[in-house]
Amino acid sequence: MTNKSPEKKPLRTVSFIVHATRGVIRDHNTRRKTMLMLVVAALVLLFSGSTFLQAMLNSRAHPGWFILFWLICAWLTLTAMLLAIFDLLIVKLDARKAQRLLRQGLKPPSPGATSGK
């Protein structure tokens, strides 16, 4: 017996990817953990490709696997680099915003302002 309720919507892949990406970009902790995981995954692939996967990744015997392997390594590294650049820009933007708020908070009162006496 299958239960097909009309309230359930099928999961939309594109919508899920957009929301997951938005979550990774907005939260700095998630963004930094994602960068770490991407770099670790690229390093593990690099290590495994140079050791026990070396026979399978022979460029003359298996050119497709060789190209796919290096494309995946490059994609992971490039994604981590772009997230790092974005994180640096966000940190710089937040620092400027905090500096601007601090300047506004410490600004001396203007000479024409009444002191309430």
Backbone hydrogen bonds in HBPLUS format (Angstrom, degrees):
<---DONOR---> <-ACCEPTOR-->    atom                        ^
c    i                          cat <-CA-CA->   ^        H-A-AA   ^      H-
h    n   atom  resd res      DA  || num        DHA   H-A  angle D-A-AA Bond
n    s   type  num  typ     dist DA aas  dist angle  dist       angle   num
A0016-PHE N   A0012-ARG O   2.99 MM   4  6.17 158.7  2.04 150.5 156.9     1
A0017-ILE N   A0013-THR O   2.94 MM   4  6.18 161.7  1.97 154.0 158.6     2
A0018-VAL N   A0014-VAL O   2.95 MM   4  6.16 159.9  1.99 151.0 156.4     3
A0019-HIS N   A0015-SER O   3.00 MM   4  6.21 164.8  2.03 151.3 155.0     4
A0020-ALA N   A0016-PHE O   2.89 MM   4  6.05 158.9  1.94 150.8 157.1     5
A0021-THR N   A0017-ILE O   2.92 MM   4  5.99 159.7  1.96 146.6 152.3     6
A0022-ARG N   A0018-VAL O   2.94 MM   4  6.08 156.8  1.99 145.2 152.1     7
A0023-GLY N   A0019-HIS O   3.00 MM   4  6.19 151.4  2.08 141.9 149.1     8
A0024-VAL N   A0020-ALA O   3.01 MM   4  6.30 152.8  2.09 146.4 153.4     9
A0025-ILE N   A0021-THR O   2.95 MM   4  6.14 159.2  1.99 152.4 157.8    10
A0026-ARG N   A0022-ARG O   3.01 MM   4  6.09 157.8  2.06 146.9 152.5    11
A0027-ASP N   A0023-GLY O   3.34 MM   4  6.26 168.1  2.35 146.2 148.5    12
A0031-ARG N   A0027-ASP O   2.92 MM   4  6.09 156.0  1.98 149.4 157.1    13
A0032-ARG N   A0028-HIS O   2.97 MM   4  6.08 157.4  2.02 143.9 149.0    14
A0033-LYS N   A0029-ASN O   2.95 MM   4  6.16 156.9  2.01 148.1 154.8    15
A0034-THR N   A0030-THR O   2.88 MM   4  6.00 152.9  1.96 145.8 153.4    16
A0035-MET N   A0031-ARG O   2.97 MM   4  6.23 153.7  2.04 143.7 150.7    17
A0036-LEU N   A0032-ARG O   3.02 MM   4  6.24 160.0  2.06 145.3 150.2    18
A0037-MET N   A0033-LYS O   2.94 MM   4  6.18 163.0  1.97 148.7 153.1    19
A0038-LEU N   A0034-THR O   2.90 MM   4  6.09 156.2  1.96 150.0 156.5    20
A0039-VAL N   A0035-MET O   2.99 MM   4  6.21 161.5  2.03 152.7 157.1    21
A0040-VAL N   A0036-LEU O   2.92 MM   4  6.11 162.5  1.95 153.0 158.3    22
A0041-ALA N   A0037-MET O   2.88 MM   4  6.00 158.7  1.93 144.7 150.9    23
A0042-ALA N   A0038-LEU O   2.97 MM   4  6.16 157.6  2.02 145.0 151.0    24
A0043-LEU N   A0039-VAL O   2.92 MM   4  6.14 156.4  1.98 147.7 154.3    25
A0044-VAL N   A0040-VAL O   2.86 MM   4  6.07 156.6  1.92 151.3 157.8    26
A0045-LEU N   A0041-ALA O   2.94 MM   4  6.14 159.5  1.99 147.4 153.1    27
A0046-LEU N   A0042-ALA O   2.88 MM   4  6.05 156.0  1.94 144.1 151.3    28
A0047-PHE N   A0043-LEU O   2.86 MM   4  6.04 160.8  1.90 148.4 153.2    29
A0048-SER N   A0044-VAL O   2.86 MM   4  6.00 167.4  1.87 150.9 154.9    30
A0049-GLY N   A0045-LEU O   2.78 MM   4  5.82 150.1  1.87 145.6 154.2    31
A0050-SER N   A0046-LEU O   3.15 MM   4  6.28 136.3  2.35 137.4 147.3    32
A0050-SER N   A0047-PHE O   3.23 MM   3  5.31 132.0  2.48  95.5 107.8    33
A0051-THR N   A0048-SER O   3.34 MM   3  5.14 149.7  2.44  93.2 101.9    34
A0053-LEU N   A0048-SER O   2.91 MM   5  5.75 152.0  1.99 173.5 164.3    35
A0054-GLN N   A0051-THR O   3.41 MM   3  5.57 162.1  2.45 107.7 110.9    36
A0057-LEU N   A0053-LEU O   2.98 MM   4  6.15 140.9  2.14 149.7 161.5    37
A0062-HIS N   A0058-ASN O   2.86 MM   4  5.72 168.6  1.87 160.8 164.8    38
A0066-PHE N   A0062-HIS O   3.13 MM   4  6.28 159.6  2.18 151.4 157.6    39
A0067-ILE N   A0063-PRO O   2.99 MM   4  6.13 164.9  2.02 147.9 151.0    40
A0068-LEU N   A0064-GLY O   2.93 MM   4  6.07 166.2  1.95 150.3 154.8    41
A0069-PHE N   A0065-TRP O   2.86 MM   4  5.89 160.9  1.89 147.6 152.9    42
A0070-TRP N   A0066-PHE O   3.16 MM   4  6.38 166.4  2.18 149.2 152.1    43
A0071-LEU N   A0067-ILE O   2.90 MM   4  6.05 148.5  2.00 148.0 157.5    44
A0072-ILE N   A0068-LEU O   2.98 MM   4  6.18 155.3  2.04 148.6 154.5    45
A0073-CYS N   A0069-PHE O   3.02 MM   4  6.34 160.8  2.06 148.1 153.5    46
A0074-ALA N   A0070-TRP O   2.91 MM   4  6.00 160.5  1.94 142.6 148.3    47
A0075-TRP N   A0071-LEU O   2.83 MM   4  5.95 155.0  1.90 144.7 152.0    48
A0076-LEU N   A0072-ILE O   2.99 MM   4  6.17 165.8  2.01 153.5 156.3    49
A0077-THR N   A0073-CYS O   3.06 MM   4  6.21 162.8  2.09 147.8 152.8    50
A0078-LEU N   A0074-ALA O   2.84 MM   4  5.92 163.6  1.86 150.9 156.0    51
A0079-THR N   A0075-TRP O   2.94 MM   4  6.04 158.9  1.99 147.5 153.2    52
A0080-ALA N   A0076-LEU O   3.06 MM   4  6.26 159.3  2.11 145.4 150.8    53
A0081-MET N   A0077-THR O   2.93 MM   4  6.18 155.4  1.99 148.4 155.6    54
A0082-LEU N   A0078-LEU O   2.91 MM   4  6.14 160.4  1.95 150.9 155.7    55
A0083-LEU N   A0079-THR O   2.98 MM   4  6.18 158.3  2.03 148.3 154.3    56
A0084-ALA N   A0080-ALA O   2.95 MM   4  6.13 149.6  2.04 142.4 151.1    57
A0085-ILE N   A0081-MET O   2.91 MM   4  6.19 158.1  1.96 151.8 157.1    58
A0086-PHE N   A0082-LEU O   2.93 MM   4  6.10 162.7  1.96 147.2 152.3    59
A0087-ASP N   A0083-LEU O   2.85 MM   4  6.02 152.2  1.93 142.9 150.9    60
A0088-LEU N   A0084-ALA O   2.92 MM   4  6.19 156.1  1.98 148.3 154.2    61
A0089-LEU N   A0085-ILE O   3.00 MM   4  6.27 157.8  2.05 150.0 155.9    62
A0090-ILE N   A0086-PHE O   2.96 MM   4  6.20 155.9  2.02 148.8 155.4    63
A0091-VAL N   A0087-ASP O   2.94 MM   4  6.12 159.4  1.98 150.2 155.7    64
A0092-LYS N   A0088-LEU O   2.96 MM   4  6.14 158.6  2.01 146.9 152.8    65
A0093-LEU N   A0089-LEU O   2.93 MM   4  6.10 155.3  1.99 145.0 151.9    66
A0094-ASP N   A0090-ILE O   2.89 MM   4  6.10 158.2  1.94 149.6 155.2    67
A0095-ALA N   A0091-VAL O   2.94 MM   4  6.15 151.6  2.02 144.6 152.5    68
A0096-ARG N   A0092-LYS O   3.00 MM   4  6.26 157.1  2.06 147.3 153.0    69
A0097-LYS N   A0093-LEU O   2.98 MM   4  6.20 156.0  2.04 145.9 152.8    70
A0098-ALA N   A0094-ASP O   2.91 MM   4  6.11 156.9  1.96 147.3 153.3    71
A0099-GLN N   A0095-ALA O   2.90 MM   4  6.06 154.9  1.96 146.3 153.5    72
A0100-ARG N   A0096-ARG O   2.92 MM   4  6.09 156.1  1.97 147.1 153.3    73
A0101-LEU N   A0097-LYS O   3.01 MM   4  6.25 157.7  2.06 145.6 151.4    74
A0102-LEU N   A0098-ALA O   2.93 MM   4  6.09 152.3  2.01 144.1 152.1    75
A0103-ARG N   A0099-GLN O   2.93 MM   4  6.16 155.5  1.99 147.4 153.7    76
A0104-GLN N   A0100-ARG O   3.03 MM   4  6.27 157.2  2.08 146.4 152.4    77
A0105-GLY N   A0101-LEU O   2.98 MM   4  6.14 147.2  2.09 142.2 151.0    78
A0106-LEU N   A0102-LEU O   3.06 MM   4  6.22 140.1  2.22 144.5 153.9    79
A0113-ALA N   A0110-SER O   3.18 MM   3  5.56 162.4  2.22 112.9 118.3    80
